[in-house]
Amino acid sequence: MNSKLLFLSLILCGLSQTLQAQLTTADAYFHKGGQTFIGGDLPGALTMVDEGLRQFPSDPKLNALKQKLQEEQEKQQEQDQQSQNQQNQDQQNQQDQEQEQNQDQNQEQQNEEQQNQEQQSQENEDQQEQNPEEQQAQLPNQISKEQAEKILKALAQKEKELLKEFKKPKKGQNATHAKDW
């Protein structure tokens, strides 16, 4: 049994050394870098290829992969820059639109205020041009004390006349009312 265990341990040690040797070959770094890139990790792929190039600086596959990965990284940076520029442009356009709308609103508001002022000044001019009688007719709450006294005396006189008329017996009417049906 000991001999079997010893044999298995020797095989395992040999396999582990072989695996370590395989991971340290240029092809291993090439494949690991390619898989990392395919997985969507461009910076990780570049790191893996750089590690391989430190150990195998003249390997053509690793150098070619590094060049392709750098080109891809530049493309992504350009796309990111274009995207950022587009976002900045969109944001600037939106700010310009908002500023233009605010200017339009301010202009409309100023125009309305100017129209209101012109209308008010026109009304004031028209009012000043009217004769005093028309001004008094427009402002019934603003009559003089003398005018109020005249109106009250005239109403009192009219009331007395009406009372006298009602008290007078009408001609052709008897004091007794006969039924005429």
C-alpha positions in Angstrom: 0.0 0.0 0.0 2.9 2.3 0.8 4.3 1.7 -2.6 1.0 2.6 -4.3 0.9 5.9 -2.3 4.4 6.6 -3.2 3.8 5.9 -6.8 0.7 8.2 -6.9 2.5 11.0 -5.1 5.3 10.9 -7.7 2.8 11.0 -10.5 1.0 13.9 -8.9 4.2 15.8 -8.4 5.2 15.3 -12.0 1.8 16.4 -13.2 1.9 19.6 -11.1 5.3 20.4 -12.4 4.0 19.9 -16.0 1.0 22.1 -15.3 3.2 24.8 -13.9 5.5 24.5 -17.0 2.4 24.8 -19.3 1.1 27.9 -17.5 4.5 29.5 -17.9 4.7 29.0 -21.7 4.1 31.9 -24.1 1.1 30.0 -25.6 -0.5 29.8 -22.1 -0.3 33.6 -21.7 -1.5 34.0 -25.3 -4.6 31.8 -24.7 -5.3 33.2 -21.2 -5.1 36.8 -22.6 -7.4 35.9 -25.5 -9.9 34.3 -23.1 -9.8 37.3 -20.8 -10.5 39.7 -23.7 -13.3 37.5 -25.0 -14.8 37.6 -21.5 -14.9 41.4 -21.9 -12.0 42.4 -19.7 -9.7 44.3 -22.0 -7.4 45.7 -19.2 -7.1 42.3 -17.7 -6.2 40.8 -21.1 -3.5 43.5 -21.6 -2.1 42.7 -18.1 -2.0 39.0 -18.9 -0.2 39.6 -22.2 2.3 42.0 -20.5 3.1 39.3 -18.0 3.8 36.8 -20.8 5.9 39.4 -22.6 8.1 39.9 -19.5 8.9 36.2 -19.5 8.9 35.8 -23.3 9.6 39.2 -24.9 10.3 37.9 -28.4 7.2 35.7 -28.8 5.5 36.8 -32.0 2.0 35.6 -30.9 2.1 37.6 -27.7 3.5 40.7 -29.5 0.8 40.5 -32.2 -2.0 40.0 -29.5 -0.7 43.0 -27.5 -0.8 45.1 -30.7 -4.4 44.1 -31.4 -5.4 44.6 -27.8 -3.8 48.1 -27.8 -5.7 48.9 -31.1 -8.9 47.7 -29.5 -8.2 49.8 -26.4 -7.6 52.9 -28.6 -10.9 52.2 -30.4 -12.8 52.0 -27.1 -11.1 55.2 -25.9 -12.1 57.0 -29.2 -15.7 55.7 -28.8 -15.8 56.8 -25.2 -14.5 60.2 -26.2 -17.0 60.5 -29.0 -19.8 59.5 -26.7 -18.6 62.0 -24.1 -18.4 64.7 -26.8 -21.9 63.8 -28.0 -23.2 64.0 -24.4 -21.5 67.4 -24.0 -22.9 68.6 -27.2 -26.4 67.4 -26.3 -26.2 69.0 -22.9 -25.0 72.3 -24.5 -27.8 72.2 -27.0 -30.3 71.6 -24.2 -28.9 74.5 -22.3 -29.0 76.7 -25.3 -32.6 75.8 -25.9 -33.5 76.5 -22.3 -31.7 79.8 -22.5 -33.5 80.7 -25.7 -36.9 79.7 -24.2 -36.2 81.9 -21.1 -35.2 84.8 -23.4 -38.4 84.4 -25.4 -40.5 84.2 -22.2 -38.8 87.3 -20.8 -39.4 89.1 -24.1 -43.0 88.1 -24.1 -43.4 89.3 -20.5 -41.7 92.6 -21.3 -44.0 93.1 -24.4 -47.1 92.3 -22.3 -46.0 94.8 -19.6 -45.3 97.4 -22.2 -48.7 96.9 -23.8 -50.4 97.1 -20.4 -48.5 100.4 -19.6 -49.5 101.8 -23.0 -53.1 100.8 -22.5 -53.1 102.3 -19.0 -51.6 105.6 -20.2 -54.1 105.7 -23.1 -57.0 105.2 -20.7 -55.6 107.9 -18.4 -55.4 110.3 -21.4 -58.9 109.5 -22.5 -60.2 110.0 -19.0 -58.5 113.4 -18.8 -60.0 114.5 -22.1 -63.5 113.8 -21.0 -65.5 116.8 -19.7 -66.2 117.1 -15.9 -69.8 116.0 -16.2 -68.9 112.7 -17.8 -66.2 112.2 -15.2 -68.8 112.7 -12.5 -71.2 110.3 -14.3 -68.4 107.7 -14.4 -67.7 108.2 -10.7 -71.1 108.2 -9.0 -69.5 107.7 -5.6 -67.7 111.0 -5.9 -70.3 113.7 -5.8 -70.0 117.0 -4.0 -71.9 117.8 -0.8 -74.0 120.6 -2.6 -75.1 118.1 -5.3 -76.1 115.6 -2.7 -78.2 118.2 -0.8 -79.9 119.3 -4.1 -80.8 115.7 -4.9 -82.2 115.1 -1.4 -84.4 118.3 -1.5 -85.7 117.3 -4.9 -86.6 113.9 -3.7 -88.4 115.3 -0.6 -90.4 117.7 -2.7 -91.4 115.0 -5.1 -92.5 112.9 -2.2 -94.7 115.7 -0.8 -96.4 116.2 -4.2 -97.2 112.5 -4.5 -98.7 112.4 -1.0 -100.9 115.4 -1.7 -102.1 113.7 -4.9 -103.0 110.5 -3.2 -104.9 112.4 -0.4 -107.0 114.4 -2.9 -110.3 112.8 -3.7 -110.6 112.0 -7.3 -113.4 113.7 -9.3 -116.2 111.4 -10.2 -115.6 108.9 -7.5 -118.0 108.6 -4.6 -116.8 108.1 -1.1 -118.7 104.9 -1.0 -117.9 102.4 -3.5 -120.8 100.7 -5.0 -120.7 97.3 -6.4 -121.1 97.5 -10.1 -121.5 93.9 -11.0 
